[in-house]
Every structure is written in C-alpha cells, then in structure tokens.
Amino acid sequence: MITYAKEKKVRVPETCLAVMDGLLSIASRLVAIDFEHAPPDLREPGIWPALHRADLSGLSKAFVRERMKAVFFRGAAGDLTDGQLREREEAMKYLFYIWLFLDRKAVGLIRPASLADRQVIFAQMRLLSSYREAVSKLDMLQDPNFLFATGQEAKPFLQAVLQEWLQEKQKLRAAIDGLLVLGGERPEVRRRRARPVVRSITDCNVL
C-alpha cells in the first residue's frame, strides 16, 4: 500500500497505517515467542552422517519423483488453480535448493525436460512466488476484519489499491500461463558427463 501511495502521490489513510502496524507488531511478537520456545539448532542433525553413507542417488530419484507430482499437470496452463500454482512453486523451491544433491539420473526424471535446468527452475520459482504474494495481498483486501478495522473513510483508497493489485495479478498470471510447459513431454537425451553424486551436505478464487 505504501508503495502504491508513493507512486500515485496520495496519502495512506491513518486507519490503514494503524492496522498494518498492529499486524506487523503481532507477527514480530509471534516470531519472538517461537524463537524463545524453540531456538534454532545450528548443529548438524544426527541423521546426516547416516545420509552421507546412504545411496544418495536412490534418495534423490525418489525425491524428484515426489516433487514432480506437483508439476505434472494435464490440460491448459490457464486451467490451473491458484492452489495448484502454489504447489508447483513449492516443488520448484525444493528442487532448486536440493539441486546439488541430484545426480544425472535424478535430473533425467524431471518433466518437462525444459525444467531440468536450475536457472529455469529459479525463474519459475520467482514468478510463482510473486503471483502468490499478489494473491495474498488481494485476500487481505477482502478480509472482513481488515475492512472493518480500516473503516469507511479508507474505502476509496483501498478500492483504488484493489484495482491496481488486480492488474498486477492478471499480468503475472498471463506471464505464468505463457511460460508453463505442462506434462507429457519426455526428457531429452543429454549428451554430457554424469555429475557425481554429492556425498556430503557441505559439498554443496481472488475476484
């Protein structure tokens, strides 16, 4: 909202600022409480040595097969729901972060074959993440509690913001629909040396 206000050179209603400050304060407090009760353990988990000795090739292939369930859709890209796109984003994120542990056979299981590239995965992950944020923002503007707290005087401003965010969501959705390649494609034959398996963690409906 603040970014919109700066771009349009308008004031954010005081009630909106107050509600947003309250939400941020609550979120910060919840995070602090969570860290107090369960501080992060930065030590190497006890299970990792066992994974170092395990057949990571088999583990990585099983991991890729599981993640591909969220990517392998049939039908038109435009038919995918926001929930399905969220699942695809999660699959892309996991594949991106685990990439160093995938060998050639595991990468060969990725379908469509065009996704068997870390930079392509990163690009899709970022686009889908932006879309998810756009959906979340629009959800907030349709939350009765939020609208009640901001009051009638904020309605014109929020209506203008709603239209702006709707356009943003539509542009992102059009970009996603034009980018996604759905299931059915067989992976291409890769003429390159197989990468060794990494043996150590250290080697590494809105309106």
SEDOGU-519944 format. One record per residue (C-alpha): residue number from 1; residue in three letters; x, y negated, z negated. Coordinates in steps of 0.2 Angstrom, whole numbers. Each point is the difference from the previous one (the first is absolute). Example, Ala and Ser with C-alpha at 12.3 -4.5 7.8 and 13.67 -1.06 7.14 Angstrom:
marlo/torro/X/Y/Z
1/ALA/62/22/-39
2/SER/6/-17/3
END
This chain:
marlo/torro/X/Y/Z
1/MET/0/0/0
2/ILE/14/-12/-4
3/THR/8/4/16
4/TYR/-16/-4/9
5/ALA/-2/-16/-9
6/LYS/17/-6/4
7/GLU/-2/4/19
8/LYS/-17/-9/0
9/LYS/5/-14/-12
10/VAL/-15/3/-11
11/ARG/-1/2/-19
12/VAL/-3/17/-8
13/PRO/-15/-2/-12
14/GLU/5/0/-18
15/THR/-11/14/-4
16/CYS/9/11/13
17/LEU/17/-5/-8
18/ALA/-6/4/-17
19/VAL/-7/17/5
20/MET/16/5/9
21/ASP/11/-5/-14
22/GLY/-11/11/-12
23/LEU/2/15/12
24/LEU/19/-3/1
25/SER/1/-1/-19
26/ILE/-10/16/-2
27/ALA/11/9/13
28/SER/16/-6/-8
29/ARG/-6/6/-18
30/LEU/-5/17/7
31/VAL/17/2/8
32/ALA/9/-5/-16
33/ILE/-11/12/-11
34/ASP/4/14/13
35/PHE/19/-3/-2
36/GLU/-2/-1/-19
37/HIS/-8/17/-1
38/ALA/9/9/14
39/PRO/17/-9/4
40/PRO/8/6/17
41/ASP/12/14/-2
42/LEU/15/-4/11
43/ARG/9/17/-3
44/GLU/0/13/13
45/PRO/-15/11/-2
46/GLY/5/18/-7
47/ILE/-8/8/16
48/TRP/12/-8/12
49/PRO/14/12/-3
50/ALA/-11/14/5
51/LEU/-6/-10/16
52/HIS/18/-2/4
53/ARG/3/19/0
54/ALA/-17/3/9
55/ASP/-3/2/19
56/LEU/-4/-18/4
57/SER/-3/4/18
58/GLY/-15/11/-5
59/LEU/-6/-14/-13
60/SER/1/-14/13
61/LYS/-10/10/13
62/ALA/-13/4/-13
63/PHE/0/-19/-5
64/VAL/-2/-6/18
65/ARG/-14/13/4
66/GLU/-10/-7/-15
67/ARG/3/-18/5
68/MET/-5/3/18
69/LYS/-18/4/-6
70/ALA/-3/-18/-3
71/VAL/7/-5/17
72/PHE/-7/13/12
73/PHE/-17/-7/4
74/ARG/-11/4/15
75/GLY/-10/-13/9
76/ALA/2/-18/4
77/ALA/11/-11/-11
78/GLY/-14/-12/-2
79/ASP/-11/13/-8
80/LEU/12/2/-15
81/THR/-7/-6/-16
82/ASP/10/-12/-12
83/GLY/2/15/-12
84/GLN/8/10/14
85/LEU/12/-14/4
86/ARG/4/-1/-19
87/GLU/4/18/0
88/ARG/11/-2/16
89/GLU/9/-14/-8
90/GLU/4/11/-15
91/ALA/6/14/11
92/MET/11/-13/10
93/LYS/7/-6/-17
94/TYR/5/17/-6
95/LEU/8/5/16
96/PHE/10/-16/1
97/TYR/7/2/-18
98/ILE/4/18/2
99/TRP/8/-1/17
100/LEU/17/3/-6
101/PHE/-5/17/-6
102/LEU/-8/6/16
103/ASP/10/11/12
104/ARG/-3/2/19
105/LYS/-13/14/-2
106/ALA/-10/-10/-12
107/VAL/1/-16/11
108/GLY/-6/11/14
109/LEU/-16/4/-9
110/ILE/-5/-19/0
111/ARG/-15/-3/12
112/PRO/-2/-10/11
113/ALA/19/1/5
114/SER/0/-18/2
115/LEU/0/-1/-19
116/ALA/15/10/-2
117/ASP/10/-16/-2
118/ARG/3/-9/-16
119/GLN/-1/-17/7
120/VAL/-17/4/8
121/ILE/-6/7/-17
122/PHE/6/-16/-8
123/ALA/-9/-11/12
124/GLN/-17/9/-2
125/MET/2/1/-18
126/ARG/2/-19/-1
127/LEU/-15/-3/11
128/LEU/-11/11/-9
129/SER/6/-7/-17
130/SER/-5/-18/7
131/TYR/-17/7/5
132/ARG/-3/8/-17
133/GLU/4/-17/-8
134/ALA/-12/-9/11
135/VAL/-14/13/-5
136/SER/4/-3/-18
137/LYS/-1/-19/1
138/LEU/-17/2/9
139/ASP/-6/12/-13
140/MET/4/-13/-14
141/LEU/-11/-13/9
142/GLN/-14/12/0
143/ASP/2/4/-18
144/PRO/-16/-6/-10
145/ASN/10/-3/-16
146/PHE/13/-11/10
147/LEU/-13/-10/9
148/PHE/-10/-3/-17
149/ALA/16/-5/-9
150/THR/5/-13/14
151/GLY/-17/-8/0
152/GLN/-11/-8/14
153/GLU/12/-15/2
154/ALA/13/12/7
155/LYS/-12/8/13
156/PRO/5/-11/15
157/PHE/18/2/-3
158/LEU/-1/19/-2
159/GLN/-11/1/15
160/ALA/13/-8/11
161/VAL/13/11/-8
162/LEU/-11/15/4
163/GLN/-1/-4/19
164/GLU/19/-3/1
165/TRP/4/17/-9
166/LEU/-13/9/11
167/GLN/9/-7/16
168/GLU/17/6/-8
169/LYS/-8/17/-3
170/GLN/-7/2/17
171/LYS/17/-5/8
172/LEU/9/13/-10
173/ARG/-13/13/4
174/ALA/2/-4/19
175/ALA/19/2/-2
176/ILE/-2/17/-9
177/ASP/-12/7/12
178/GLY/12/-5/14
179/LEU/15/8/-8
180/LEU/-7/16/-7
181/VAL/3/16/9
182/LEU/-11/14/-6
183/GLY/3/18/-1
184/GLY/1/13/14
185/GLU/17/-5/6
186/ARG/13/13/-1
187/PRO/18/-5/-6
188/GLU/12/-4/13
189/VAL/16/11/2
190/ARG/14/-9/-8
191/ARG/17/2/8
192/ARG/11/-5/-15
193/ARG/9/8/-14
194/ALA/-9/6/-15
195/ARG/2/-11/-15
196/PRO/7/10/-15
197/VAL/-12/2/-14
198/VAL/3/-13/-14
199/ARG/5/10/-15
200/SER/0/-13/-13
201/ILE/-11/-14/-5
202/THR/15/-12/-1
203/ASP/3/3/19
204/CYS/-11/-8/5
205/ASN/-190/-54/21
206/VAL/6/-18/-1
207/LEU/-13/-11/9
END
